Every structure is written in C-alpha cells, then in structure tokens.
Amino acid sequence: MTSTLRTLSALSLLALASVSAQATPDGLKVYNQNCAMCHTPGLANSPKLGDKAAWAPRVATGRAALLESTIKGKGAMPPRSGNPKLTDEELAAGLDYMLASVK
C-alpha cells in the first residue's frame, strides 16, 4: 500500500468516526434542553439530577422501564419529556446522562 493510499484510508476512517460521533445524541445537551427545567429543581416531585435517594426506586425498575416512562410520559412528565421531536435515541441519551449522575 502506498503512503498516499494509507493516508487516504486513515482519513476515511477518521471521517467515518466523526460522522458516527456526531450522530450519537449528547445526553448532556438533551438534559439541558429538555429535562433540566424539571429535574434540576425537582418540580412536580421529579427526581433531581444526582439525588441517589430519589432515583433509587426508579433505578430499581430498570432502564427499560424508565425509558418507556420517558417515551410515554408518567405522572406530571409529558410524553417525550414534552418535546415530540425527540427521538428514542435522544431520550435514551438524556436518561443515561441522568442515571450516570446517581451511580
């Protein structure tokens, strides 16, 4: 393989990695734009970000159940966290960000 071909191959792999990274939803961004307004102050009894005691019973139900609640809504939380444009992947990223705060 020539040096030029190796360089082009490496650049192609970097470009693919960049596109893949950009396509992955950013949990912090999703949280800040959609979840923080309730989960930072704990509005309507929503568990606050980082509050292990408040999250414990929810975590015990499992991630799949929590994601379903996020998608369908539960209690005062509207479906899709009030943003119908959020994809399931974006909702999962926001949820994962919140769950990471209580590990």
Disulfide bonds with the S-S distance in Angstrom:
none
